[in-house]
Amino acid sequence: MDKNQISARLKEIQQLRNKYDLTITPAKPKPGNETLKLEKGISVIIPTYKGEKVILNCLNSLRNQTLDQELFEVIFILNGERDSTESIIKNFIQRTNMKNVTILDSSVASASISRNIGIQYALREYTTFVDDDDYLSDNYLETMYQYADANSVVVSQIANDDGKGNIDDQNSINQQIIKAAKNESNDFSTLNMAATINACKLIPTRCVKNVKYDSALRSGEDVVFFMDLFVNHILNFKVIPIEKKAVYYRIMRDNSVSRQAMTFDFYVKQRLDVIQSLNDLLSKSVAPKQSTFIKQKINAQSMFINRYLKENMDDRDNVISAVKSRNLSYIPYSLINKGLSQKLVISFCFPPYVDTAANVMAKRIRNANEVVDVVYNQMDRVRPKDNNVSHLVNDLIDERMEIPSYPSFSNWKAIRDFCSLGMEKINKEKNYKEIYSRAMWPGSHFLAYEYKRENPEVKWVAEFSDPLILDIQGKVRESKIDDPAFIKKANKAVKRKYGFQPVKDDNLFFWCEYLPYIFADELVFTNENQMQYMMDTFPIDKVKEIIKRKAVISSHPTVSREYYNIKECSYQVDENKVNFAYFGTFYKTRNLDDLFVGLENVNAQDRKHIHLHIFTANPEALKDDLKGSEIEDLIQVNPYVSYTEFLNLTTRFDCLVVNDANTKDYKPINPYLPSKLSDYLGSGNKIWGIYEQGSVLSRYSLAYKSELGNINQATEVFEKAVEEKNILQPV
C-alpha cells in the first residue's frame, strides 16, 4: 500500500466504527517488525480520556509545529467514557484543515491500552508520546526529527506548567537533561529519570512495535515499558542542545504521582506491581549496565513504600507481608527501611558471615520484629559468607555498617580498631533509643560501652551467649589490654557510677564482663545456670547484686516455620528407616560416645532399621574412626551444610540429637545450652536430649532423654524410636 491507500483504508475503518460503534483492541505485537515498511517522519500518539477541558491546548501546539505536516501524523485514541473530546478534535481539524490526524477508539479507560493501539497504527519511522493535557514548543517535532536516527532515542527538555502560567524548567528531570546535554555521550546513568517517562522522547518505531504497555499496571507502566524497550534494543541517547529550546511542556495535575494520596494501594500495592514486572525483566539475560539500571528503577519504586511506612509504621507488618508474597529476586529492603530504625545492634559477627553468634543475633532481630541498624565486623579472613542467612533479617535492617578492622576474638589492638572505626561509622544523625550488643565475640560489648559512654541516655541491652572470663574447662581466658589509659578511664567511670575502687586487672575478658555489668541497663543471659555461674565466678562480689537487678533470662530464639524453607536441601533420607541426625563438632567435653556405644548395644532386629546421619566439620576423620566397626554401615557422615540448609534438614529426620557438654569435672554447674536446640524446637520433629544432671537441657520436656554417659538409656531411646515409628517387619 502507498500512503494514499493507507489513509483511505484508515478512514474506511473509522467510518465503519462510527456506524457500528466498534471497539478497537490491541493485537499482540508481531515479531519481525524490523522489516516493517515505515514512512518518513513522526507518529505522535496521544491517548485521551474525557479530555474536553484540556485537549484544545494540545491541538494548538500540534497545529503550530514548524515541521511540515506531511512529515508527521497525529493519532488520538479516545478511551473509556465519552464526553465532547471527539467533536472538539473534529471541529479543530475542520477549522484548521489539519489532514494528518487520525481518531481511534477504545471502550476501555486505559492509557496503556490506548498507547498500544496507537503503536499498532503508527506508520512513521519515529514515535513520540504526548499526554492530552500537555503541549509542545513550536519547534519540538522538527528539532527532534533533525537529530533522529534508527539507533537512538532523542531527548528534549521538559518543563512543568502549573496550569496558571508558571513554568518550571528547573525541575529535577530537566536539570538532569540540561547536565546531560553537556556530555559527549549519554546512557542510563546520566539520564536515568528522563529515560523511563513517556514525555520528551523520540524513539525508532521499529523498536516501539516490539514492546507493549502492560495494561494490568495502574501506574508506573511507562517505567516498565521503557525498561522493556531498553532490554530488547541497544539504543543510544541523544540530547538536543539546550539552545535549540525544544521543550515538552507538562501540565502538573492534582492526580500526578507526586501528589497522590498516601494510600496502601498506590504507595505499596501498585509499586509492588511495577517492581514485580521489573524483576521479571531482571530474570532475562541482560547486560550488567541494563541490570544496574533496572535495579535503580526498583530502588526508586521502593522509596514510595518507604514514604508510606514513615507515615504508617503501624501498618508495617501488612507492607512487609505484601512484599514477601511476591517472592522477588531483588528487593532493596535497606531503602524500604531507610530512616525507620531507632535501635542499634552491635554484633561483631553477623550475616552474611557464617557463625553461630551471627545466626543467633539474626534470630534475635527476627523475633523482635523491629527495624534496626547493625554494626558488625568484616570477617572475610576467618568466616565464609552465606547470603541466604541474610534473608532471615534483610527486611528488618535499615542501615548495615560493616567495619573493616582485623577480625579477632582476643587481640586488643584489633578490638580497639573495631571500636574506633565503629564510632566513626555509626550514624550520628540518628537518635537511637536503644543499643543491643551480644558477645561471645568481645568486640561487641566494647563498642557498645564506647557508644553508651558518649550517649548515656540510650538504653544499653547486653547479651552474653556464654561465660567469657572462664573457658569450658573452667580455666581463665587471658588476653592483655595493652592500654593503661583505657583501663584508667574505665575505672574512673565505674567509680563515678557506683563508687567502686579501681581494679588493676588488665585482662580483656574481665573487662568484657565488667563493663556491661556496670553500664548496661539490661543484661540478657540465655539460661539460669549461665547467669548463676557468671555471677558466682566474677571476682568482684559487689557486682553480683547489680547483675541480679538487671538480669533477664531469654533462651536462644526460635524462628517461625517459614524460615525453615528459605533453601531447600537435596539431601535424601530413607523413609523406611528411623532417621536420627546430629549436627555439630566434637571435642573433649562434647562427643558422641553415647550414640555410638548405645547403637552398638541395640538388638539386631531393631538396629537394621536405624540410620544415623551426622553433619560435622571434619567428616573424614570421623569416617576413619568408624571404619571397620559394626555400626559403620548404619552411619552416614556428612560435612557441615549452610545454616539455611540446616534449618531445612531438621524437618526431614525422625529424631534430632542434642547433647550437653561434659562439665562436671570442671564446673559446679553446667552453664551451657546448645543454641541448636532452639532450631530443633522449630522443626516440628522429635528431639533427643543427652543431658548432664542438673543442666538446663535436663529440664526440657523432650520426646527422648538420656543422661550423659548412661549407655543403657541411650540404647533404650534407639529401640523406643523404632517401636514408635512402627516400621513393618518383613514376613
Secondary structure, 3 states (H helix, E strand, C coil): CCHHHHHHHHHHHHHHHHHHCCCCCCCCCCCCHHHCCCEEEEEEEEEECCCCCCHHHHHHHHHCCCCCHHHEEEEEEEECCCCCHHHHHHHHHHHHCCCCEEEEEECCCCHHHHHHHHHHHCCEEEEEECCCCCEECCCHHHHHHHHCCCCEEEECEEEEECCCCCEECCCHHHHHHHHHCCCCCECCCCCCCHHHCCCCEEEEHHHHCCCCCCCCCCCCHHHHHHHHHHHHCCCEEEECCHHHCCEEEEECCCCCHHHCCCCHHHHHHHHHHHHHHHHHHHCCCCCHHHHHHHHHHHHHHHHHHHHHHHHCHHHHHHHHHHHHCCCCCCCCHHHHCCCCCCEEEECCCCCCECCHHHHHHHHHHHHHCCCEEEEEECCCCCCCECHHHHCCCHHHEEEEEEECCCCCCCCHHHHHHHHHHHHHHCCCCCCCCEEEEEECCCHHHHHHHHHHHHCCCCEEEEEECCCCCECCCCCECCCECCCHHHHHHHHHHHHHHHCCCCCCCCEHHHHHHHHHHHHCCEEEECCHHHHHHHHHHCCCCCHHHHHHHHEEECCCCCCCHHHHHCCCCCCCCCCCCEEEEEECCCECCECCHHHHHHHHCCCHHHHCCEEEEEEECCHHHHHHHHCCCCCHHHEEEEECCCHHHHHHHCCCCCEEEEECCCCCCCCCCCCCCCCHHHHHHCCCCEEEEEECCCCCHHHCCCCEEEECCCHHHHHHHHHHHHHHHCCCCCC
